[in-house]
Amino acid sequence: MKLSDEYEDLRKTVEAFARDVVAPVIGDYYEREEFPYDIVRQMGAMGLFGLPIPEEHGGMGGDYFALCLALEELARVDSSVSITLEAAVSLGAMPIYRFGDDEQRARWLPRLAAGEMLGAFGLTEPGGGSDVPGGMRTKAHLDGDEWVINGTKAFITNSGTDITGVVAVAAITGTTEAGRPEISTILVPSGTPGFTVSKKYSKVGWSASDTRELSFADCRVPAGNLLGERGRGYAQFLQTLDEGRIAIAALSVGLAQGCVDESLRYVRERRAFGHPIGHYQAIQFKIADMEARAHTARLAYYHAAEKMLAGEPFKKEAAIAKLVSSNAAMDNAREATQIFGGYGFMNEFPVGRFYRDAKILEIGEGTSEVQRMLIARELGLSAL
């Protein structure tokens, strides 16, 4: 797929920003496990947080594919910055845009689109994991004109920064006629009494992003904070996750390509046995395989995004893109670390960070096993 001039200009702009602004400083943020507020502010000024949001809501009037291109270019340099953008837009702003009413959109979207405020997506629970309906314990009930929320959420990105403004929380709000949990989505502003944000996790990777556990103890918000229809929360989050898998695929491709970029630079400089190590066929074949993985994974997420933007069913294609690209990221990170040898084990080198960052891509927003389950289901195998 050849990018249009508009998409290519965006890609080049973000590529230059990642190279000139992010790359020189992100290693220090990563070492300190510090959230990069200055970088986020600059991303907001560029309009990256508003890429798929219409202009009437303060956005750039672009589309979801534009967001994916930005995520890929950022992840070629650093995944912490890329996941901050992905979670803020795909999981924070888009549910409000997709399912919110006019008042909710007017209240939240302009600041979310400007990057002045970050949103978060409260779905996963400590004992739930992939079994969202069966594992959900967070509950909410109406008390007059207020929702009262009790429960805990785990592994929530962008939930505890100084600029986090709102979390969309999935909660059981009753029981359906079929006896299943009725799940709804409720917007909870930061600072609401009864809403507690725990200290940030100590993570293997994504060390410059914000991830925390959230708890709700008789947390009260207005009844008007219900996002969309009551009982439609699970369906909303499924749609959000389908879209988010394309975004995570783009991020994964960025990491996979970043491994190629760094390896190409290194094998021209590092010498062994009288030659640059790129002279040797064993190294050449490693990098050829890495490039092939990144290329095919990119085609997969391009195709899924194309179907999504055309209004066609894309669940299978999104699952394929997420599965293939996260595998490519993990494989390329392992090979790049091997090419770099001992230096690949040092956090000061990007491939060391890439290796730490890659594994979560096979877990977050649906594990690889869940992606295979979705693909098999779309092929009709679950009905056998």
C-alpha positions as CSV (number, residue, x, y, z in Angstrom):
1,M,0.0,0.0,0.0
2,K,1.4,3.4,-1.0
3,L,0.7,6.1,1.5
4,S,-1.0,9.2,0.3
5,D,0.9,12.5,0.4
6,E,-1.0,13.5,3.6
7,Y,-0.2,10.3,5.4
8,E,3.4,10.4,4.2
9,D,3.9,13.9,5.5
10,L,2.5,12.9,8.9
11,R,4.7,9.9,9.0
12,K,7.8,12.0,8.2
13,T,6.9,14.6,10.7
14,V,6.5,12.1,13.5
15,E,9.6,10.2,12.4
16,A,11.6,13.5,12.7
17,F,10.1,14.2,16.1
18,A,10.9,10.7,17.4
19,R,14.5,11.0,16.1
20,D,15.3,14.6,17.1
21,V,13.2,15.0,20.3
22,V,12.5,11.6,21.8
23,A,15.6,9.6,21.1
24,P,18.2,11.9,22.7
25,V,16.4,11.9,26.1
26,I,14.1,8.9,26.5
27,G,16.9,6.6,27.8
28,D,17.2,8.9,30.9
29,Y,13.5,8.9,31.5
30,Y,13.5,5.1,31.2
31,E,16.3,4.7,33.7
32,R,14.6,7.0,36.2
33,E,11.2,5.3,35.5
34,E,9.9,8.8,35.0
35,F,6.9,9.9,33.0
36,P,8.0,12.2,30.1
37,Y,5.7,15.2,30.6
38,D,7.7,17.5,28.4
39,I,7.6,15.1,25.5
40,V,3.9,14.6,26.0
41,R,3.3,18.3,26.0
42,Q,5.1,18.6,22.7
43,M,3.1,15.7,21.2
44,G,0.0,17.6,22.3
45,A,1.1,20.8,20.6
46,M,1.7,18.7,17.4
47,G,-1.9,17.5,17.5
48,L,-1.0,13.8,17.9
49,F,-3.6,13.2,20.6
50,G,-6.3,14.6,18.4
51,L,-5.5,12.7,15.1
52,P,-8.7,10.6,14.8
53,I,-10.9,13.2,16.6
54,P,-13.1,15.5,14.4
55,E,-12.3,19.1,14.4
56,E,-15.7,20.1,16.0
57,H,-14.5,18.2,19.1
58,G,-11.0,19.9,19.1
59,G,-9.2,17.2,17.1
60,M,-7.3,17.2,13.9
61,G,-10.0,15.6,11.8
62,G,-7.9,12.7,10.7
63,D,-8.6,9.0,11.1
64,Y,-7.5,6.0,13.0
65,F,-4.9,5.0,10.4
66,A,-3.2,8.3,10.9
67,L,-2.9,7.5,14.6
68,C,-1.4,4.1,13.8
69,L,1.2,5.7,11.6
70,A,2.2,8.0,14.4
71,L,2.4,5.1,16.9
72,E,4.6,3.1,14.6
73,E,7.1,5.9,14.1
74,L,7.3,6.7,17.8
75,A,7.8,3.0,18.7
76,R,10.7,2.8,16.3
77,V,12.5,4.9,19.0
78,D,10.6,4.2,22.2
79,S,7.5,2.2,23.2
80,S,6.8,4.0,26.5
81,V,6.0,7.2,24.5
82,S,4.0,5.3,21.9
83,I,1.9,3.4,24.4
84,T,1.1,6.7,26.2
85,L,-0.3,8.0,23.0
86,E,-2.1,4.8,22.1
87,A,-3.8,4.5,25.5
88,A,-4.7,8.1,25.7
89,V,-6.4,8.1,22.3
90,S,-7.6,4.6,21.5
91,L,-8.6,3.7,25.1
92,G,-9.2,7.1,26.7
93,A,-10.7,9.5,24.1
94,M,-12.2,7.2,21.5
95,P,-14.8,5.6,23.8
96,I,-16.1,9.0,24.7
97,Y,-16.2,10.0,21.0
98,R,-17.8,6.7,20.0
99,F,-20.4,6.3,22.7
100,G,-20.6,9.6,24.7
101,D,-23.5,12.1,24.5
102,D,-23.0,15.7,23.4
103,E,-22.4,17.0,26.9
104,Q,-19.7,14.3,27.6
105,R,-18.0,15.0,24.3
106,A,-18.0,18.8,24.9
107,R,-16.7,18.3,28.5
108,W,-13.8,15.9,27.8
109,L,-12.8,15.7,24.1
110,P,-11.3,19.1,23.5
111,R,-8.7,18.7,26.3
112,L,-8.1,15.1,25.6
113,A,-7.5,15.9,21.9
114,A,-5.1,18.6,22.8
115,G,-3.1,16.4,25.1
116,E,-3.8,18.7,28.0
117,M,-5.5,15.8,29.7
118,L,-5.1,12.0,29.5
119,G,-7.9,9.5,29.7
120,A,-7.7,5.9,30.8
121,F,-9.6,2.7,30.2
122,G,-10.6,0.7,33.3
123,L,-11.4,-2.8,32.3
124,T,-8.9,-5.4,33.6
125,E,-9.2,-6.6,37.2
126,P,-6.7,-8.4,39.4
127,G,-8.4,-11.7,39.2
128,G,-10.0,-11.3,35.7
129,G,-7.4,-11.2,33.0
130,S,-8.8,-12.3,29.7
131,D,-12.0,-13.5,31.3
132,V,-13.6,-10.1,31.5
133,P,-17.3,-11.0,32.1
134,G,-16.6,-13.9,34.4
135,G,-13.8,-12.2,36.3
136,M,-15.4,-8.8,36.8
137,R,-16.0,-7.9,40.4
138,T,-16.4,-4.1,40.2
139,K,-20.0,-3.1,40.8
140,A,-22.0,0.0,40.6
141,H,-25.6,0.8,41.7
142,L,-27.8,3.8,41.4
143,D,-28.5,5.7,44.6
144,G,-30.8,8.5,43.6
145,D,-29.1,10.5,40.9
146,E,-25.6,9.0,41.5
147,W,-23.7,5.9,40.6
148,V,-21.9,4.3,43.6
149,I,-18.9,2.3,42.5
150,N,-16.9,-0.3,44.4
151,G,-14.1,-2.5,43.1
152,T,-10.5,-2.6,41.8
153,K,-8.9,-2.3,38.4
154,A,-5.4,-3.5,37.5
155,F,-2.7,-2.6,34.9
156,I,-4.4,0.7,33.9
157,T,-2.2,2.9,31.6
158,N,-2.2,6.7,32.0
159,S,-4.3,6.4,35.2
160,G,-2.1,8.2,37.7
161,T,-0.3,11.0,35.9
162,D,-0.6,14.7,37.0
163,I,-2.6,15.3,33.8
164,T,-4.9,12.3,34.0
165,G,-8.5,13.6,33.9
166,V,-10.9,10.8,33.5
167,V,-11.1,7.0,33.6
168,A,-13.9,5.0,31.8
169,V,-14.7,2.2,34.3
170,A,-16.5,-1.0,33.4
171,A,-18.7,-2.2,36.2
172,I,-21.5,-4.7,36.8
173,T,-24.7,-2.6,37.2
174,G,-27.3,-5.4,37.4
175,T,-28.3,-8.8,35.9
176,T,-29.7,-9.4,32.5
177,E,-32.9,-11.3,31.8
178,A,-30.7,-14.3,30.8
179,G,-29.0,-14.2,34.2
180,R,-25.7,-12.8,33.0
181,P,-23.9,-9.8,34.5
182,E,-25.1,-6.4,33.1
183,I,-21.9,-4.4,32.4
184,S,-22.0,-0.7,31.9
185,T,-19.3,2.0,31.5
186,I,-19.1,5.0,33.8
187,L,-16.9,8.0,33.5
188,V,-15.0,8.7,36.7
189,P,-13.1,12.0,36.9
190,S,-9.7,12.0,38.6
191,G,-9.9,13.3,42.2
192,T,-13.4,11.9,42.8
193,P,-13.8,11.0,46.5
194,G,-13.5,7.2,46.9
195,F,-11.4,6.8,43.8
196,T,-7.8,5.9,44.9
197,V,-4.8,5.6,42.6
198,S,-2.1,3.2,43.8
199,K,1.6,3.8,43.3
200,K,3.0,3.0,39.9
201,Y,4.0,-0.6,39.2
202,S,7.6,-1.6,38.9
203,K,7.6,-3.0,35.4
204,V,9.9,-5.1,33.3
205,G,9.4,-2.7,30.4
206,W,7.5,0.5,29.3
207,S,9.4,2.1,32.2
208,A,8.7,5.6,31.1
209,S,4.9,5.1,30.9
210,D,2.3,5.3,33.7
211,T,0.6,2.0,34.8
212,R,-1.3,1.6,38.1
213,E,-4.0,-0.2,40.1
214,L,-7.2,1.7,40.8
215,S,-9.6,1.1,43.6
216,F,-13.1,2.4,44.2
217,A,-14.8,2.5,47.6
218,D,-18.3,4.0,47.6
219,C,-17.1,6.3,44.8
220,R,-20.0,8.5,43.7
221,V,-20.4,10.1,40.3
222,P,-23.5,11.7,38.7
223,A,-25.9,9.4,36.9
224,G,-25.2,11.4,33.8
225,N,-21.6,10.0,33.7
226,L,-23.0,6.7,32.3
227,L,-21.2,6.3,28.9
228,G,-23.7,5.2,26.3
229,E,-26.6,2.9,27.1
230,R,-26.8,1.0,30.4
231,G,-25.8,-2.7,29.9
232,R,-23.8,-1.9,26.7
233,G,-20.4,-1.6,28.5
234,Y,-19.1,-4.9,27.5
235,A,-20.0,-4.4,23.8
236,Q,-18.4,-1.0,23.9
237,F,-15.2,-2.3,25.3
238,L,-15.1,-5.2,22.7
239,Q,-15.3,-2.6,19.9
240,T,-12.7,-0.5,21.6
241,L,-10.4,-3.5,21.9
242,D,-10.9,-4.5,18.3
243,E,-9.7,-1.0,17.2
244,G,-7.0,-1.0,19.8
245,R,-5.5,-4.2,18.5
246,I,-4.7,-2.4,15.2
247,A,-3.1,0.3,17.2
248,I,-1.0,-2.1,19.2
249,A,-0.1,-3.9,16.0
250,A,1.2,-0.6,14.7
251,L,3.2,0.0,17.8
252,S,4.6,-3.6,17.6
253,V,5.7,-3.0,14.0
254,G,7.5,0.2,15.1
255,L,9.4,-1.8,17.7
256,A,10.2,-4.5,15.2
257,Q,11.4,-1.9,12.6
258,G,13.4,-0.1,15.3
259,C,15.3,-3.3,15.9
260,V,16.2,-3.4,12.2
261,D,17.2,0.3,12.2
262,E,19.5,-0.1,15.2
263,S,21.0,-3.4,14.0
264,L,21.8,-1.9,10.6
265,R,23.7,0.9,12.2
266,Y,25.6,-1.4,14.6
267,V,26.7,-4.0,12.1
268,R,28.4,-1.4,9.9
269,E,30.4,-0.1,12.9
270,R,31.2,-3.2,14.9
271,R,34.2,-5.1,13.6
272,A,35.2,-8.7,14.3
273,F,37.8,-10.9,12.6
274,G,38.9,-8.1,10.4
275,H,35.5,-7.0,9.0
276,P,32.4,-5.2,10.0
277,I,30.1,-7.9,11.4
278,G,27.5,-7.0,8.7
279,H,30.0,-8.7,6.3
280,Y,29.1,-12.1,7.6
281,Q,26.2,-14.1,6.2
282,A,25.0,-15.2,9.6
283,I,24.3,-11.6,10.5
284,Q,22.9,-10.7,7.1
285,F,20.4,-13.5,7.3
286,K,19.3,-12.4,10.8
287,I,18.6,-8.9,9.6
288,A,16.9,-10.1,6.4
289,D,14.5,-12.2,8.5
290,M,13.9,-9.2,10.8
291,E,13.1,-6.9,7.9
292,A,10.7,-9.5,6.5
293,R,8.9,-9.8,9.8
294,A,8.5,-6.1,10.1
295,H,7.3,-5.7,6.5
296,T,4.7,-8.5,6.6
297,A,3.4,-7.3,10.0
298,R,3.0,-3.8,8.6
299,L,1.0,-5.1,5.7
300,A,-1.3,-6.9,8.2
301,Y,-2.1,-3.8,10.2
302,Y,-2.5,-1.7,7.1
303,H,-5.1,-4.2,5.8
304,A,-7.0,-4.3,9.1
305,A,-7.0,-0.5,9.3
306,E,-8.2,-0.3,5.7
307,K,-11.2,-2.6,6.4
308,M,-12.0,-0.7,9.6
309,L,-12.0,2.7,7.8
310,A,-14.2,1.2,5.0
311,G,-16.8,0.2,7.5
312,E,-16.3,-3.5,6.9
313,P,-16.0,-6.2,9.5
314,F,-12.4,-6.3,10.7
315,K,-12.3,-8.4,13.9
316,K,-10.3,-11.3,12.3
317,E,-7.9,-9.0,10.5
318,A,-7.3,-7.0,13.7
319,A,-6.5,-10.2,15.6
320,I,-4.2,-11.4,12.8
321,A,-2.4,-8.1,12.8
322,K,-2.0,-8.0,16.5
323,L,-0.8,-11.7,16.7
324,V,1.7,-11.4,13.8
325,S,3.1,-8.0,14.7
326,S,3.6,-8.8,18.4
327,N,5.4,-12.0,17.5
328,A,7.5,-10.0,15.0
329,A,8.4,-7.5,17.8
330,M,9.4,-10.2,20.2
331,D,11.4,-12.1,17.6
332,N,13.2,-9.0,16.3
333,A,14.0,-7.8,19.8
334,R,15.6,-11.1,20.6
335,E,17.7,-11.2,17.4
336,A,18.8,-7.6,17.8
337,T,19.9,-8.2,21.3
338,Q,21.9,-11.2,20.0
339,I,23.5,-9.1,17.3
340,F,24.6,-6.5,19.8
341,G,26.0,-9.1,22.1
342,G,26.9,-7.8,25.6
343,Y,25.9,-4.2,24.5
344,G,22.4,-5.5,23.8
345,F,22.0,-6.3,27.5
346,M,22.7,-2.7,28.5
347,N,19.8,-0.4,28.9
348,E,21.7,2.5,27.5
349,F,21.4,0.9,24.1
350,P,17.9,1.1,22.5
351,V,17.8,-2.6,21.7
352,G,18.1,-3.5,25.4
353,R,15.0,-1.4,26.1
354,F,13.3,-2.9,23.0
355,Y,13.9,-6.4,24.4
356,R,12.3,-5.4,27.7
357,D,9.4,-3.7,26.0
358,A,8.5,-6.4,23.5
359,K,7.1,-9.1,25.7
360,I,4.1,-7.1,26.9
361,L,2.9,-6.8,23.3
362,E,2.1,-10.5,23.3
363,I,0.0,-9.9,26.5
364,G,-1.7,-6.5,26.5
365,E,-5.0,-5.8,24.8
366,G,-5.6,-9.5,24.3
367,T,-2.9,-12.2,24.7
368,S,-1.7,-14.1,21.7
369,E,-3.8,-17.0,22.8
370,V,-6.9,-14.8,22.7
371,Q,-6.0,-13.6,19.2
372,R,-5.8,-17.2,18.0
373,M,-9.2,-17.9,19.7
374,L,-10.7,-14.9,17.9
375,I,-9.3,-15.9,14.5
376,A,-10.6,-19.5,15.0
377,R,-14.0,-18.2,16.0
378,E,-14.2,-16.0,12.9
379,L,-13.3,-19.0,10.8
380,G,-16.3,-20.8,12.3
381,L,-14.3,-23.4,14.2
382,S,-15.9,-22.7,17.6
383,A,-19.2,-24.0,16.3
384,L,-17.8,-27.5,15.5
